[in-house]
Amino acid sequence: MALNNTYDARLVQQETAVGAGVQILVLALLGSAIGLGTAGWITGLVFAVALWASLSRALHRSQLRSFGPANRVTLGRATLVGGVTALVADSFESAPPVTLLVGLTAVALLLDGVDGKVARRTGTSTALGARFDMEVDAFLILVLSVYVSMDLGPWVLLIGGMRYAFVAAARVAPWLNNPLPPSMARKTVAALQGVCLLLAGAGLLPHAGNLAVALLALGSLLWSFGRDVLWLWRTTRTAQTEDPLPMDTKILELELA
């Protein structure tokens, strides 16, 4: 049995290595198609290595015996996001091929709901898979906000950075880590961010239209985060009021009794 577990673990880790290899292949295809610059190559390679390292570490901790079909879809989306990241990095040196950037982004956004459906239909939903999916989405939004900010201004970075600011704040205020109830509104706002940033970066609208679309994304995101933070604060305050004793104290009282 131990040999089988080790073998399964190796297979799982091999899939992450294949993902990194596919990412490098995507960069090579972009390089041959548009002449990817130094910034794009370096950024894309850093993304590939960082994705492989973080995913391998997470898989080792979770001890998954199979990578799973849903995670394969998410890994495929991640390689597309890596391509978008390389193109955006290259855009600081030269004008990017907007059609190609929009195409890669659109496919990555369309596949966003596929991995979840695959996980539910195959019964392979895991906490790691959900976290992997969320991190890929968040990073894509961050990259798109960087790209759009070059035209509309640095304030657009608030869209991509808000989720990471929330994670940082949770280290100072642990109550922000408490679970939130499911919300269709939250999911809708999250999906709206990618669509709005893609539209603003596609160059199809006049400047005023791009500005309005980006403001819509930021406004809806502020509303969603504000509502969730308020709910967490109220819930935590209510719980502390009803049961003010910390968990360690309650355990000690039970032992003494």
NULO-322587 format. One record per residue: residue number from 1; x, y, z of N, C-alpha, C in turn. Coordinates in nm, 2 decimals, decimal comma, padded with zeros to 4 digits. Example, Ala and Ser with C-alpha at 12.3 -4.5 7.8 and 13.67 -1.06 7.14 Angstrom:
{rec 1 {01,32 -00,57 00,78} {01,23 -00,45 00,78} {01,32 -00,33 00,78}};
{rec 2 {01,28 -00,22 00,71} {01,37 -00,11 00,71} {01,29 00,00 00,79}};
END
This chain:
{rec 1 {00,08 -00,12 00,00} {00,00 00,00 00,00} {00,09 00,13 00,00}};
{rec 2 {00,19 00,12 00,08} {00,28 00,24 00,08} {00,34 00,27 -00,06}};
{rec 3 {00,38 00,16 -00,13} {00,43 00,18 -00,26} {00,33 00,25 -00,36}};
{rec 4 {00,21 00,20 -00,34} {00,10 00,26 -00,43} {00,08 00,41 -00,40}};
{rec 5 {00,08 00,44 -00,27} {00,07 00,58 -00,23} {00,18 00,67 -00,29}};
{rec 6 {00,30 00,62 -00,28} {00,42 00,69 -00,33} {00,40 00,71 -00,48}};
{rec 7 {00,36 00,60 -00,55} {00,35 00,61 -00,69} {00,24 00,71 -00,73}};
{rec 8 {00,13 00,71 -00,66} {00,02 00,81 -00,69} {00,07 00,95 -00,67}};
{rec 9 {00,15 00,97 -00,56} {00,20 01,10 -00,54} {00,29 01,15 -00,65}};
{rec 10 {00,37 01,06 -00,70} {00,46 01,09 -00,81} {00,39 01,13 -00,93}};
{rec 11 {00,28 01,06 -00,96} {00,20 01,09 -01,08} {00,14 01,23 -01,06}};
{rec 12 {00,09 01,26 -00,94} {00,03 01,39 -00,92} {00,13 01,50 -00,94}};
{rec 13 {00,25 01,48 -00,89} {00,36 01,58 -00,91} {00,40 01,59 -01,05}};
{rec 14 {00,40 01,48 -01,12} {00,43 01,49 -01,27} {00,34 01,57 -01,35}};
{rec 15 {00,21 01,58 -01,31} {00,12 01,66 -01,38} {00,15 01,81 -01,37}};
{rec 16 {00,19 01,85 -01,25} {00,23 01,99 -01,23} {00,35 02,02 -01,32}};
{rec 17 {00,45 01,93 -01,33} {00,56 01,95 -01,41} {00,52 01,96 -01,56}};
{rec 18 {00,42 01,88 -01,60} {00,37 01,88 -01,74} {00,31 02,02 -01,76}};
{rec 19 {00,24 02,07 -01,66} {00,18 02,20 -01,67} {00,28 02,31 -01,70}};
{rec 20 {00,39 02,30 -01,62} {00,50 02,40 -01,64} {00,56 02,39 -01,78}};
{rec 21 {00,57 02,26 -01,83} {00,62 02,24 -01,97} {00,53 02,30 -02,07}};
{rec 22 {00,40 02,28 -02,05} {00,30 02,34 -02,14} {00,31 02,49 -02,14}};
{rec 23 {00,33 02,55 -02,02} {00,35 02,69 -02,01} {00,46 02,74 -02,10}};
{rec 24 {00,58 02,67 -02,09} {00,69 02,71 -02,17} {00,66 02,70 -02,32}};
{rec 25 {00,59 02,59 -02,35} {00,55 02,58 -02,49} {00,46 02,69 -02,54}};
{rec 26 {00,37 02,74 -02,45} {00,28 02,85 -02,49} {00,37 02,98 -02,51}};
{rec 27 {00,47 03,00 -02,43} {00,56 03,11 -02,44} {00,64 03,10 -02,57}};
{rec 28 {00,68 02,98 -02,61} {00,75 02,96 -02,73} {00,67 02,99 -02,85}};
{rec 29 {00,54 02,95 -02,85} {00,45 02,98 -02,96} {00,42 03,12 -02,97}};
{rec 30 {00,41 03,19 -02,86} {00,39 03,34 -02,86} {00,52 03,41 -02,92}};
{rec 31 {00,63 03,35 -02,88} {00,76 03,41 -02,93} {00,77 03,40 -03,08}};
{rec 32 {00,73 03,28 -03,13} {00,74 03,26 -03,27} {00,64 03,34 -03,35}};
{rec 33 {00,52 03,36 -03,29} {00,41 03,43 -03,35} {00,43 03,58 -03,36}};
{rec 34 {00,47 03,64 -03,24} {00,47 03,78 -03,23} {00,61 03,83 -03,19}};
{rec 35 {00,71 03,75 -03,17} {00,84 03,79 -03,13} {00,84 03,84 -02,99}};
{rec 36 {00,80 03,76 -02,89} {00,79 03,79 -02,75} {00,92 03,85 -02,70}};
{rec 37 {00,91 03,96 -02,64} {01,03 04,03 -02,59} {01,09 03,97 -02,46}};
{rec 38 {01,20 04,03 -02,42} {01,27 03,98 -02,30} {01,18 03,99 -02,17}};
{rec 39 {01,11 04,10 -02,16} {01,03 04,11 -02,04} {00,92 04,01 -02,04}};
{rec 40 {00,86 03,98 -02,16} {00,76 03,88 -02,16} {00,81 03,74 -02,13}};
{rec 41 {00,93 03,71 -02,19} {00,99 03,58 -02,16} {01,02 03,56 -02,01}};
{rec 42 {01,08 03,66 -01,95} {01,12 03,65 -01,81} {01,00 03,63 -01,72}};
{rec 43 {00,90 03,72 -01,75} {00,78 03,72 -01,67} {00,70 03,58 -01,68}};
{rec 44 {00,69 03,54 -01,81} {00,63 03,41 -01,83} {00,70 03,29 -01,76}};
{rec 45 {00,83 03,29 -01,77} {00,91 03,18 -01,71} {00,89 03,19 -01,55}};
{rec 46 {00,90 03,31 -01,50} {00,88 03,32 -01,35} {00,74 03,27 -01,31}};
{rec 47 {00,64 03,31 -01,39} {00,51 03,26 -01,36} {00,50 03,11 -01,37}};
{rec 48 {00,56 03,05 -01,47} {00,56 02,90 -01,48} {00,63 02,83 -01,36}};
{rec 49 {00,74 02,88 -01,32} {00,82 02,82 -01,21} {00,74 02,84 -01,08}};
{rec 50 {00,68 02,97 -01,06} {00,61 02,99 -00,94} {00,48 02,91 -00,93}};
{rec 51 {00,41 02,89 -01,04} {00,30 02,81 -01,04} {00,33 02,66 -01,01}};
{rec 52 {00,44 02,61 -01,07} {00,48 02,47 -01,04} {00,52 02,45 -00,90}};
{rec 53 {00,59 02,55 -00,84} {00,64 02,53 -00,70} {00,53 02,54 -00,60}};
{rec 54 {00,44 02,64 -00,62} {00,33 02,66 -00,52} {00,23 02,54 -00,53}};
{rec 55 {00,20 02,50 -00,66} {00,10 02,39 -00,67} {00,16 02,26 -00,62}};
{rec 56 {00,29 02,23 -00,65} {00,35 02,11 -00,60} {00,35 02,11 -00,44}};
{rec 57 {00,38 02,22 -00,38} {00,38 02,23 -00,24} {00,24 02,21 -00,18}};
{rec 58 {00,14 02,27 -00,25} {00,00 02,25 -00,20} {-00,04 02,10 -00,21}};
{rec 59 {-00,01 02,04 -00,32} {-00,04 01,90 -00,35} {00,02 01,81 -00,24}};
{rec 60 {00,15 01,84 -00,21} {00,22 01,76 -00,11} {00,15 01,77 00,02}};
{rec 61 {00,11 01,89 00,06} {00,04 01,91 00,19} {-00,10 01,84 00,19}};
{rec 62 {-00,17 01,85 00,08} {-00,30 01,79 00,08} {-00,30 01,64 00,07}};
{rec 63 {-00,19 01,58 00,02} {-00,18 01,44 00,00} {-00,29 01,38 -00,10}};
{rec 64 {-00,32 01,45 -00,20} {-00,41 01,40 -00,30} {-00,35 01,29 -00,37}};
{rec 65 {-00,43 01,18 -00,39} {-00,38 01,06 -00,46} {-00,40 01,07 -00,62}};
{rec 66 {-00,48 01,18 -00,66} {-00,51 01,20 -00,80} {-00,52 01,35 -00,82}};
{rec 67 {-00,46 01,40 -00,93} {-00,47 01,54 -00,96} {-00,62 01,58 -00,99}};
{rec 68 {-00,68 01,49 -01,07} {-00,83 01,51 -01,09} {-00,85 01,59 -01,22}};
{rec 69 {-00,96 01,56 -01,29} {-01,00 01,63 -01,42} {-01,02 01,77 -01,40}};
{rec 70 {-01,09 01,81 -01,29} {-01,12 01,96 -01,27} {-00,99 02,04 -01,26}};
{rec 71 {-00,89 01,98 -01,18} {-00,77 02,05 -01,16} {-00,69 02,06 -01,30}};
{rec 72 {-00,71 01,97 -01,38} {-00,64 01,97 -01,51} {-00,70 02,09 -01,60}};
{rec 73 {-00,83 02,11 -01,59} {-00,89 02,22 -01,65} {-00,84 02,36 -01,60}};
{rec 74 {-00,83 02,36 -01,46} {-00,78 02,48 -01,40} {-00,63 02,51 -01,44}};
{rec 75 {-00,56 02,40 -01,45} {-00,42 02,41 -01,49} {-00,41 02,46 -01,63}};
{rec 76 {-00,50 02,42 -01,72} {-00,50 02,47 -01,85} {-00,53 02,62 -01,86}};
{rec 77 {-00,63 02,66 -01,77} {-00,66 02,80 -01,76} {-00,54 02,88 -01,72}};
{rec 78 {-00,46 02,82 -01,62} {-00,35 02,89 -01,57} {-00,24 02,91 -01,67}};
{rec 79 {-00,22 02,82 -01,76} {-00,13 02,83 -01,87} {-00,17 02,95 -01,96}};
{rec 80 {-00,30 02,96 -01,99} {-00,35 03,08 -02,06} {-00,32 03,21 -01,99}};
{rec 81 {-00,34 03,21 -01,86} {-00,32 03,33 -01,78} {-00,17 03,36 -01,78}};
{rec 82 {-00,08 03,26 -01,78} {00,06 03,28 -01,80} {00,09 03,35 -01,93}};
{rec 83 {00,02 03,31 -02,04} {00,04 03,37 -02,17} {00,00 03,52 -02,16}};
{rec 84 {-00,12 03,54 -02,10} {-00,17 03,68 -02,09} {-00,07 03,77 -02,01}};
{rec 85 {-00,01 03,71 -01,90} {00,08 03,78 -01,81} {00,21 03,82 -01,89}};
{rec 86 {00,26 03,73 -01,98} {00,37 03,75 -02,06} {00,34 03,87 -02,16}};
{rec 87 {00,23 03,87 -02,22} {00,19 03,97 -02,32} {00,18 04,11 -02,25}};
{rec 88 {00,12 04,11 -02,13} {00,10 04,24 -02,06} {00,24 04,29 -02,02}};
{rec 89 {00,33 04,20 -01,97} {00,47 04,24 -01,93} {00,54 04,30 -02,06}};
{rec 90 {00,52 04,24 -02,17} {00,58 04,28 -02,30} {00,52 04,42 -02,34}};
{rec 91 {00,40 04,45 -02,30} {00,33 04,57 -02,34} {00,40 04,70 -02,29}};
{rec 92 {00,48 04,68 -02,18} {00,56 04,80 -02,13} {00,67 04,84 -02,22}};
{rec 93 {00,71 04,75 -02,31} {00,82 04,78 -02,41} {00,77 04,81 -02,55}};
{rec 94 {00,66 04,75 -02,59} {00,60 04,76 -02,72} {00,45 04,74 -02,72}};
{rec 95 {00,38 04,79 -02,82} {00,24 04,77 -02,82} {00,20 04,62 -02,84}};
{rec 96 {00,12 04,57 -02,75} {00,09 04,42 -02,75} {-00,01 04,39 -02,87}};
{rec 97 {-00,01 04,27 -02,91} {-00,12 04,23 -03,01} {-00,25 04,21 -02,94}};
{rec 98 {-00,33 04,31 -02,94} {-00,45 04,32 -02,86} {-00,54 04,20 -02,89}};
{rec 99 {-00,55 04,17 -03,02} {-00,64 04,06 -03,06} {-00,60 03,93 -02,99}};
{rec 100 {-00,47 03,90 -02,99} {-00,42 03,78 -02,92} {-00,44 03,78 -02,77}};
{rec 101 {-00,42 03,90 -02,71} {-00,43 03,91 -02,57} {-00,58 03,90 -02,53}};
{rec 102 {-00,67 03,96 -02,61} {-00,81 03,94 -02,58} {-00,86 03,80 -02,60}};
{rec 103 {-00,81 03,74 -02,70} {-00,85 03,60 -02,73} {-00,81 03,50 -02,61}};
{rec 104 {-00,68 03,51 -02,57} {-00,64 03,43 -02,46} {-00,72 03,45 -02,33}};
{rec 105 {-00,74 03,58 -02,31} {-00,82 03,62 -02,19} {-00,96 03,57 -02,19}};
{rec 106 {-01,02 03,58 -02,31} {-01,16 03,54 -02,33} {-01,18 03,39 -02,30}};
{rec 107 {-01,08 03,31 -02,36} {-01,09 03,17 -02,34} {-01,07 03,13 -02,19}};
{rec 108 {-00,98 03,20 -02,12} {-00,96 03,17 -01,98} {-01,08 03,21 -01,90}};
{rec 109 {-01,15 03,31 -01,94} {-01,27 03,35 -01,86} {-01,38 03,25 -01,89}};
{rec 110 {-01,40 03,21 -02,02} {-01,50 03,12 -02,05} {-01,48 02,98 -01,98}};
{rec 111 {-01,36 02,94 -01,96} {-01,33 02,81 -01,90} {-01,35 02,82 -01,74}};
{rec 112 {-01,37 02,94 -01,69} {-01,38 02,96 -01,55} {-01,48 02,87 -01,48}};
{rec 113 {-01,60 02,86 -01,55} {-01,70 02,78 -01,49} {-01,70 02,63 -01,52}};
{rec 114 {-01,61 02,60 -01,61} {-01,60 02,46 -01,65} {-01,54 02,37 -01,55}};
{rec 115 {-01,43 02,41 -01,48} {-01,37 02,33 -01,38} {-01,46 02,29 -01,27}};
{rec 116 {-01,54 02,39 -01,22} {-01,63 02,36 -01,12} {-01,74 02,26 -01,15}};
{rec 117 {-01,79 02,27 -01,28} {-01,89 02,17 -01,32} {-01,83 02,03 -01,34}};
{rec 118 {-01,70 02,03 -01,39} {-01,63 01,90 -01,40} {-01,61 01,83 -01,26}};
{rec 119 {-01,58 01,92 -01,16} {-01,55 01,87 -01,03} {-01,68 01,81 -00,97}};
{rec 120 {-01,79 01,88 -00,99} {-01,92 01,83 -00,93} {-01,97 01,70 -01,00}};
{rec 121 {-01,95 01,70 -01,14} {-02,00 01,58 -01,21} {-01,92 01,46 -01,19}};
{rec 122 {-01,79 01,48 -01,16} {-01,70 01,36 -01,14} {-01,68 01,33 -00,99}};
{rec 123 {-01,74 01,41 -00,91} {-01,73 01,39 -00,76} {-01,59 01,41 -00,71}};
{rec 124 {-01,51 01,50 -00,77} {-01,37 01,53 -00,73} {-01,35 01,66 -00,68}};
{rec 125 {-01,46 01,72 -00,62} {-01,44 01,86 -00,56} {-01,35 01,85 -00,44}};
{rec 126 {-01,26 01,94 -00,43} {-01,16 01,94 -00,31} {-01,14 02,09 -00,27}};
{rec 127 {-01,10 02,10 -00,15} {-01,06 02,24 -00,10} {-00,95 02,30 -00,18}};
{rec 128 {-00,85 02,21 -00,22} {-00,74 02,25 -00,30} {-00,78 02,30 -00,43}};
{rec 129 {-00,87 02,23 -00,50} {-00,92 02,26 -00,63} {-00,99 02,40 -00,63}};
{rec 130 {-01,07 02,42 -00,52} {-01,14 02,55 -00,51} {-01,05 02,66 -00,49}};
{rec 131 {-00,94 02,64 -00,41} {-00,84 02,74 -00,38} {-00,76 02,77 -00,51}};
{rec 132 {-00,73 02,67 -00,58} {-00,65 02,68 -00,70} {-00,73 02,76 -00,81}};
{rec 133 {-00,85 02,73 -00,82} {-00,94 02,80 -00,91} {-00,95 02,95 -00,88}};
{rec 134 {-00,96 02,98 -00,75} {-00,98 03,12 -00,70} {-00,85 03,20 -00,72}};
{rec 135 {-00,73 03,13 -00,70} {-00,61 03,20 -00,71} {-00,58 03,23 -00,86}};
{rec 136 {-00,61 03,14 -00,95} {-00,60 03,17 -01,09} {-00,69 03,29 -01,13}};
{rec 137 {-00,81 03,29 -01,09} {-00,90 03,40 -01,12} {-00,85 03,53 -01,07}};
{rec 138 {-00,80 03,53 -00,94} {-00,75 03,65 -00,88} {-00,63 03,71 -00,95}};
{rec 139 {-00,54 03,62 -00,99} {-00,42 03,67 -01,06} {-00,45 03,72 -01,20}};
{rec 140 {-00,55 03,66 -01,27} {-00,59 03,71 -01,40} {-00,64 03,85 -01,39}};
{rec 141 {-00,73 03,87 -01,29} {-00,79 04,01 -01,26} {-00,68 04,11 -01,23}};
{rec 142 {-00,58 04,07 -01,15} {-00,46 04,15 -01,12} {-00,39 04,19 -01,25}};
{rec 143 {-00,36 04,09 -01,33} {-00,29 04,12 -01,46} {-00,37 04,21 -01,55}};
{rec 144 {-00,49 04,19 -01,56} {-00,58 04,27 -01,65} {-00,59 04,41 -01,60}};
{rec 145 {-00,59 04,43 -01,46} {-00,60 04,56 -01,41} {-00,47 04,64 -01,43}};
{rec 146 {-00,36 04,57 -01,43} {-00,23 04,63 -01,47} {-00,23 04,68 -01,61}};
{rec 147 {-00,28 04,60 -01,70} {-00,29 04,64 -01,84} {-00,38 04,76 -01,87}};
{rec 148 {-00,50 04,75 -01,80} {-00,60 04,86 -01,82} {-00,55 04,99 -01,76}};
{rec 149 {-00,47 04,98 -01,65} {-00,43 05,10 -01,58} {-00,33 05,18 -01,66}};
{rec 150 {-00,27 05,12 -01,76} {-00,17 05,19 -01,84} {-00,25 05,29 -01,93}};
{rec 151 {-00,38 05,27 -01,95} {-00,46 05,36 -02,03} {-00,55 05,45 -01,94}};
{rec 152 {-00,60 05,40 -01,83} {-00,70 05,47 -01,75} {-00,64 05,53 -01,62}};
{rec 153 {-00,52 05,48 -01,59} {-00,46 05,54 -01,46} {-00,44 05,43 -01,36}};
{rec 154 {-00,36 05,46 -01,26} {-00,32 05,36 -01,16} {-00,44 05,32 -01,06}};
{rec 155 {-00,54 05,40 -01,06} {-00,66 05,37 -00,97} {-00,72 05,23 -01,01}};
{rec 156 {-00,70 05,19 -01,14} {-00,76 05,06 -01,18} {-00,69 04,95 -01,10}};
{rec 157 {-00,57 04,97 -01,05} {-00,50 04,86 -00,98} {-00,58 04,82 -00,85}};
{rec 158 {-00,67 04,91 -00,81} {-00,75 04,88 -00,69} {-00,84 04,75 -00,72}};
{rec 159 {-00,88 04,74 -00,84} {-00,96 04,62 -00,88} {-00,88 04,49 -00,86}};
{rec 160 {-00,76 04,49 -00,91} {-00,68 04,36 -00,90} {-00,62 04,34 -00,77}};
{rec 161 {-00,60 04,45 -00,69} {-00,53 04,44 -00,56} {-00,62 04,42 -00,45}};
{rec 162 {-00,75 04,44 -00,46} {-00,84 04,44 -00,35} {-00,84 04,30 -00,28}};
{rec 163 {-00,84 04,20 -00,36} {-00,85 04,07 -00,29} {-00,72 04,04 -00,21}};
{rec 164 {-00,61 04,08 -00,27} {-00,48 04,06 -00,20} {-00,47 04,15 -00,07}};
{rec 165 {-00,53 04,27 -00,08} {-00,54 04,36 00,04} {-00,62 04,29 00,15}};
{rec 166 {-00,73 04,23 00,10} {-00,82 04,16 00,20} {-00,74 04,04 00,27}};
{rec 167 {-00,67 03,97 00,19} {-00,59 03,86 00,25} {-00,49 03,91 00,35}};
{rec 168 {-00,42 04,02 00,31} {-00,32 04,08 00,40} {-00,39 04,14 00,53}};
{rec 169 {-00,51 04,19 00,52} {-00,58 04,25 00,63} {-00,62 04,13 00,73}};
{rec 170 {-00,65 04,02 00,67} {-00,69 03,90 00,75} {-00,58 03,85 00,84}};
{rec 171 {-00,46 03,88 00,81} {-00,35 03,84 00,89} {-00,35 03,93 01,02}};
{rec 172 {-00,39 04,05 01,01} {-00,40 04,14 01,12} {-00,53 04,12 01,20}};
{rec 173 {-00,64 04,10 01,12} {-00,77 04,08 01,18} {-00,82 03,94 01,14}};
{rec 174 {-00,79 03,83 01,22} {-00,82 03,69 01,19} {-00,97 03,67 01,17}};
{rec 175 {-01,06 03,75 01,22} {-01,20 03,73 01,20} {-01,24 03,74 01,06}};
{rec 176 {-01,16 03,80 00,97} {-01,19 03,81 00,83} {-01,17 03,68 00,76}};
{rec 177 {-01,11 03,58 00,83} {-01,09 03,45 00,77} {-01,21 03,36 00,80}};
{rec 178 {-01,31 03,40 00,87} {-01,43 03,32 00,90} {-01,50 03,29 00,77}};
{rec 179 {-01,56 03,18 00,76} {-01,63 03,14 00,63} {-01,75 03,23 00,61}};
{rec 180 {-01,77 03,26 00,48} {-01,89 03,34 00,44} {-02,00 03,25 00,38}};
{rec 181 {-02,12 03,29 00,39} {-02,23 03,21 00,33} {-02,22 03,22 00,18}};
{rec 182 {-02,27 03,11 00,11} {-02,27 03,12 -00,03} {-02,35 03,24 -00,08}};
{rec 183 {-02,31 03,30 -00,19} {-02,38 03,42 -00,24} {-02,37 03,42 -00,39}};
{rec 184 {-02,48 03,43 -00,46} {-02,48 03,44 -00,60} {-02,44 03,58 -00,65}};
{rec 185 {-02,47 03,68 -00,56} {-02,43 03,81 -00,59} {-02,27 03,82 -00,59}};
{rec 186 {-02,21 03,76 -00,50} {-02,06 03,76 -00,49} {-02,00 03,70 -00,61}};
{rec 187 {-02,06 03,58 -00,66} {-02,01 03,52 -00,78} {-02,03 03,60 -00,90}};
{rec 188 {-02,14 03,67 -00,91} {-02,17 03,75 -01,02} {-02,07 03,87 -01,03}};
{rec 189 {-02,05 03,93 -00,92} {-01,95 04,04 -00,91} {-01,81 04,00 -00,95}};
{rec 190 {-01,77 03,88 -00,90} {-01,64 03,83 -00,94} {-01,63 03,80 -01,09}};
{rec 191 {-01,73 03,75 -01,15} {-01,73 03,72 -01,29} {-01,73 03,85 -01,37}};
{rec 192 {-01,80 03,95 -01,32} {-01,81 04,08 -01,38} {-01,67 04,15 -01,40}};
{rec 193 {-01,58 04,13 -01,30} {-01,45 04,20 -01,30} {-01,38 04,16 -01,43}};
{rec 194 {-01,37 04,03 -01,46} {-01,30 03,99 -01,58} {-01,36 04,04 -01,71}};
{rec 195 {-01,49 04,04 -01,71} {-01,56 04,08 -01,83} {-01,54 04,23 -01,86}};
{rec 196 {-01,55 04,31 -01,75} {-01,53 04,46 -01,76} {-01,39 04,49 -01,80}};
{rec 197 {-01,29 04,43 -01,73} {-01,15 04,46 -01,76} {-01,12 04,42 -01,90}};
{rec 198 {-01,17 04,31 -01,95} {-01,14 04,26 -02,08} {-01,20 04,36 -02,18}};
{rec 199 {-01,32 04,41 -02,16} {-01,39 04,50 -02,25} {-01,31 04,64 -02,25}};
{rec 200 {-01,27 04,68 -02,13} {-01,19 04,80 -02,12} {-01,06 04,80 -02,19}};
{rec 201 {-01,00 04,68 -02,19} {-00,87 04,66 -02,25} {-00,87 04,62 -02,40}};
{rec 202 {-00,99 04,59 -02,45} {-01,00 04,55 -02,59} {-00,99 04,66 -02,69}};
{rec 203 {-01,01 04,78 -02,65} {-01,00 04,90 -02,74} {-01,12 04,91 -02,83}};
{rec 204 {-01,24 04,85 -02,79} {-01,36 04,86 -02,87} {-01,44 04,98 -02,84}};
{rec 205 {-01,42 05,04 -02,72} {-01,50 05,15 -02,68} {-01,42 05,28 -02,68}};
{rec 206 {-01,48 05,39 -02,68} {-01,41 05,52 -02,66} {-01,36 05,53 -02,52}};
{rec 207 {-01,27 05,62 -02,50} {-01,21 05,63 -02,36} {-01,31 05,65 -02,25}};
{rec 208 {-01,42 05,73 -02,28} {-01,52 05,74 -02,18} {-01,59 05,61 -02,15}};
{rec 209 {-01,61 05,53 -02,25} {-01,68 05,40 -02,23} {-01,59 05,31 -02,15}};
{rec 210 {-01,46 05,31 -02,18} {-01,37 05,22 -02,10} {-01,37 05,27 -01,96}};
{rec 211 {-01,37 05,40 -01,94} {-01,37 05,45 -01,80} {-01,49 05,41 -01,72}};
{rec 212 {-01,61 05,42 -01,79} {-01,73 05,38 -01,73} {-01,74 05,23 -01,69}};
{rec 213 {-01,69 05,15 -01,78} {-01,68 05,00 -01,76} {-01,59 04,97 -01,64}};
{rec 214 {-01,48 05,03 -01,63} {-01,38 05,01 -01,52} {-01,44 05,06 -01,39}};
{rec 215 {-01,51 05,17 -01,39} {-01,57 05,22 -01,27} {-01,68 05,13 -01,22}};
{rec 216 {-01,75 05,07 -01,32} {-01,86 04,98 -01,28} {-01,79 04,86 -01,21}};
{rec 217 {-01,68 04,81 -01,26} {-01,61 04,69 -01,20} {-01,57 04,73 -01,06}};
{rec 218 {-01,51 04,85 -01,05} {-01,46 04,89 -00,91} {-01,57 04,91 -00,82}};
{rec 219 {-01,68 04,98 -00,86} {-01,79 05,00 -00,77} {-01,86 04,88 -00,72}};
{rec 220 {-01,88 04,78 -00,81} {-01,94 04,66 -00,77} {-01,85 04,58 -00,68}};
{rec 221 {-01,72 04,58 -00,70} {-01,63 04,51 -00,62} {-01,62 04,57 -00,48}};
{rec 222 {-01,62 04,70 -00,47} {-01,63 04,77 -00,34} {-01,75 04,73 -00,26}};
{rec 223 {-01,86 04,73 -00,33} {-01,99 04,69 -00,27} {-01,99 04,55 -00,22}};
{rec 224 {-01,93 04,46 -00,30} {-01,93 04,32 -00,26} {-01,84 04,29 -00,14}};
{rec 225 {-01,72 04,35 -00,15} {-01,62 04,33 -00,03} {-01,68 04,40 00,09}};
{rec 226 {-01,73 04,52 00,07} {-01,79 04,59 00,19} {-01,90 04,52 00,26}};
{rec 227 {-01,99 04,46 00,18} {-02,10 04,38 00,23} {-02,05 04,26 00,31}};
{rec 228 {-01,95 04,19 00,25} {-01,89 04,07 00,32} {-01,82 04,11 00,45}};
{rec 229 {-01,74 04,21 00,44} {-01,67 04,25 00,56} {-01,76 04,29 00,67}};
{rec 230 {-01,87 04,37 00,64} {-01,97 04,40 00,74} {-02,04 04,28 00,80}};
{rec 231 {-02,07 04,18 00,71} {-02,13 04,06 00,76} {-02,04 03,99 00,86}};
{rec 232 {-01,91 03,98 00,82} {-01,82 03,91 00,91} {-01,80 03,98 01,04}};
{rec 233 {-01,80 04,11 01,04} {-01,78 04,19 01,16} {-01,90 04,18 01,25}};
{rec 234 {-02,02 04,18 01,19} {-02,14 04,17 01,27} {-02,15 04,03 01,33}};
{rec 235 {-02,12 03,93 01,25} {-02,13 03,79 01,30} {-02,03 03,76 01,41}};
{rec 236 {-01,91 03,81 01,39} {-01,81 03,80 01,50} {-01,84 03,87 01,62}};
{rec 237 {-01,90 03,99 01,61} {-01,93 04,07 01,73} {-02,05 04,00 01,80}};
{rec 238 {-02,15 03,95 01,73} {-02,26 03,88 01,79} {-02,21 03,75 01,86}};
{rec 239 {-02,12 03,68 01,80} {-02,07 03,55 01,86} {-02,00 03,59 01,99}};
{rec 240 {-01,92 03,69 01,99} {-01,84 03,73 02,11} {-01,94 03,78 02,22}};
{rec 241 {-02,05 03,84 02,18} {-02,14 03,89 02,28} {-02,22 03,78 02,35}};
{rec 242 {-02,26 03,68 02,27} {-02,33 03,57 02,32} {-02,24 03,47 02,40}};
{rec 243 {-02,12 03,46 02,36} {-02,03 03,36 02,42} {-01,89 03,42 02,43}};
{rec 244 {-01,87 03,51 02,53} {-01,75 03,59 02,53} {-01,62 03,51 02,57}};
{rec 245 {-01,64 03,39 02,63} {-01,52 03,32 02,67} {-01,44 03,26 02,56}};
{rec 246 {-01,31 03,28 02,55} {-01,23 03,22 02,45} {-01,24 03,06 02,45}};
{rec 247 {-01,21 03,00 02,34} {-01,22 02,85 02,33} {-01,13 02,79 02,44}};
{rec 248 {-01,00 02,84 02,46} {-00,91 02,77 02,56} {-00,97 02,77 02,70}};
{rec 249 {-01,04 02,88 02,73} {-01,10 02,89 02,87} {-01,21 02,79 02,88}};
{rec 250 {-01,29 02,78 02,77} {-01,41 02,68 02,78} {-01,36 02,54 02,79}};
{rec 251 {-01,25 02,51 02,72} {-01,19 02,37 02,73} {-01,14 02,35 02,88}};
{rec 252 {-01,08 02,45 02,94} {-01,02 02,43 03,07} {-01,13 02,41 03,17}};
{rec 253 {-01,25 02,49 03,15} {-01,36 02,47 03,25} {-01,42 02,33 03,24}};
{rec 254 {-01,43 02,28 03,12} {-01,48 02,14 03,10} {-01,39 02,04 03,17}};
{rec 255 {-01,25 02,06 03,16} {-01,16 01,97 03,22} {-01,17 01,97 03,37}};
{rec 256 {-01,19 02,09 03,43} {-01,20 02,11 03,57} {-01,33 02,05 03,62}};
{rec 257 {-01,43 02,06 03,54} {-01,56 02,01 03,59} {-01,56 01,85 03,59}};
END
